[in-house]
């Protein structure tokens, strides 16, 4: 099996063009392992679509399937263009959370950045979760997949490696949830760290950045119709939210290496 390792701001996946194999859960777990495998946050399969230009399916490092991945879909755009599967700079990609439209920024024949219409974010009323005896006010946001956003005064004091899994598996979210911890730096600029459902701590999360921007607007920290900079461990993403909470994301996509492995 041939794969291409790619990343969006350090959120890395193994990309394969073809149909998803029956042993995908075991394969994703084995290859995602960072000491004995290729090392990644999961695997993404790309294939033709009957209703869009391409279809993507996302499998986390624990083998579970995700509905959507913002960093992953940017890399899908770069993959299919740079490898010659398309010459169009406007693409529609089928995902489990609907069809997303991509705009490819091509320079010297290669895709450097990708803009993605992420759909409408659904922001719900705050909840209070008790974790290790401490109460956290969280804002639930759906961006095709479930997120909770919690705003903190100092993000460097958040013990993400210890409490992240407790948010993911909290009884309030029987199917698990992605969790973003956010510090407001200035108007329309925030710092975010993420614990992703099924993968743990990652360098970046595109849907999480979109959820963060929507929650920040709902709480009055950021503004509609203005570029919002979300700084993740892997670098910045630019998020634009319209007044109906339709979200657009822009960011880079990069190749790392090509490889082959026995299935």
N, C-alpha and C positions, 0 to 999 in steps of 0.2 A: 504494500500500500504506500502510495506516494502522498506526502503531506507537505504543507508550507506553513511554517511558523510565522505569525504576524502579531503585531501589537498596536493598540491604540492607547497611547499614554501609559504603556507598561501593562495594560490589561491584555494578556497574551493568550492566544488560542492556536490550536492546530487546525488548519483549514484543508479540507479534502473536497475535490470536485467529483461528485458521484452520488449514488444512492446509499442511504444509511444501512449499514450491515445489521444483522440480527444480534450480534454480540456487542452492540454499541456501548451498553452500560459498562461491561467489563473492560472494553477497549479504552473508553474515556478515562476510567479510573487508573488503568495501568500506564497509559501514555502521559497522563497529566502529572503523575508523580515526579517530583523535582529531583530526586536522587537516583531512582531506578528507571525512570521513563524519560520522555523528551522534555517534560516540565512545562506546564501550562495551567491556565485557569479552566481549561476544558477543551472541547472540540466543536468545530462548526463545519457542517456539511452544506455544500452548495450544489444545486441541481436545477435543471430546467423547470419552468412552471407553466401550468396551463392558464393561469390567470394574471401573471405578471412576467417580467423579463427573467427573473431568477427566483429561486426559493432557498431560504436558509433555515437550517435546524440547528439548535444550540444545545450542547450537552455539557453540564458542569463537571467539575473535577470529581464529584462524588457519583457521577453517572446519571443524575437526574436531568430531565429536559427542562430548559427555560423557554419562556415564550418570546423573549426579546432581549437583545443586548445592543446598546447604543454604540459602544466601541467596536463590537464585533461586526455590526452591519456596515460601518465605515470601511473596515478592512475588506468586507465582501465586495464593496464598490471598487476598491483598488485592485483586488484580486482579478475580478472578471475583466476589467479594462486593461490592466498591465499585461495580462496573460493572453489577450486577444480574443476573449469570448464575446466581446462587444466593442463597438467603436462609438457608442453613444455616451454622452456626458450627462444625460438625464435617464435615470433608471427607476424601475419599480421592482421592489423586492417583496416577495411573499413571506410573511412570518406568522407564527401562531397568534400574534396580537394584531394581525391585519397587514395590509399592503402599505409599505413605506416608500416614499419618493426620495431618491438620492440625487444630489447635484455634485458632480465631480469637478474639482479644480485641478486641471491638467497643466503641468509645466514641463517643457522639454520631453513631451511624450509619456510622462509618468504622472499618476495621480498623487498629489501631495496632501490635499485636504478634501474632506467630504462634508457637505451640508445635508442634513437629514430632517425631513418633516416627521416628527415623532408622534403626531396625533394630539388629541386633547387630554391634558392632565386633569384627573379628578381628585380634588382636594377635599378631604373630609374633616369633620370637627376633631379637635385634639382629644387624645386619650391620655390617661396617666397610668404608667406601668411601674410596678415595684420590682426592682432588680437588686438583689443583695441588700435589701433593707432601705434602699434609696429610691425615691420617686422621680420618674422622668416624664415630663410632658412631651408627647410625640404627636406629630402631624401625619396622619395616614395619607398617602398619595398613590394613585394608580396611574402608571404610564404604560399600560399594557401588561405590566407586572407589578406586584405589590411592594410598596416602600413605606417606611416610617422615617420621618425626619425629626431630629431633636437638636435644638439650638443650645450651644454651650458657650460659656465665657472664655474658656481656654482649651482649645482642642488638644493641645499637647499633654494635658492632664487626664485625658480619657484613656483608660486601660482597655483599648479595643480588643486586644488579644484575649483578655479575660472575660469581658462582659458581652462581646459581640454575639457569641453563640447563644447566650441566654436571651437576647432580644429575638434572634432568629427562631428559637424554639419556645417562645412565650406562649402560654395557653390561649392568649387572645388571638393567636395566628396559627391555627391548627395545620395549615399548609406551609408554614414558614414565611419569612418576610425578609426583604433586604433592608438594612439599617444604615442611615446616614447621620453622622455627627457633624454639626456645622457651626463654624464661628464666623460672625459677621465682621468683616475687616473695614469696609467703608460702603458708601452707597453703591449698590449694584456690583459689589465684589465680596465674595465669601470664600472661606477655606473649608473643604469637606474631606472627611475620611469615611470609608465604607466597609461594612461587613456584608458580603454578598451571600445570599441564600444558596447553599450547595457548594460554595467555593471558599468562604471565609474572607480574610483580609485580602483585598486586591489593590493594585496601584491606582485603579481608576474604575469608574462605573458610569457609562454614558446615560443610562436611564436614571441612575441615582442623581446625577447632576441636573437632569431635567426636573426630577421630583423636588430636588432642593430649591431650584429657582422658583418653581410654582409655590412651594411652601413659604419661601422668603417673601414673595409678593403678597400672599394671603395674610402674612403677619406684619406687613408694612415695612419690611427691611429693604425691598427692592421694588422696581417699577415695571409696569407693563410697557411694551413697545420700546424697550431700551436694551442694548446688549448687557448681559449679566455675565461676569467672569466668575467661573467656579474653578478654584485652584485645588487640584487633587494631588495625591502623592506623586503621580506620574507627570503632572503638568496641568496647564489650563485648558478648559473648554469654554466656548462662547455659547450662551443660551439666550434665545429670544422668545419671549412669551407675549402672545397677543391677549387682548382683553377677554376673549372667550377661553383663555387658557390653552390655546393651540401653541405647541412648543416646537421650535426649530433648534437644532444642535449643529455646531460646526467644530471640527477638530481634525487632527492629523491621523494618518494610517501609514504603517511602516512594515516592510518585509524584515524578517530576521534571518531565516535560512530555510532551505529545502531539505527534506529527508525522506528516507524509506524505512519501512518497518514490516516485519512479518505479522500478519493479523493473527 
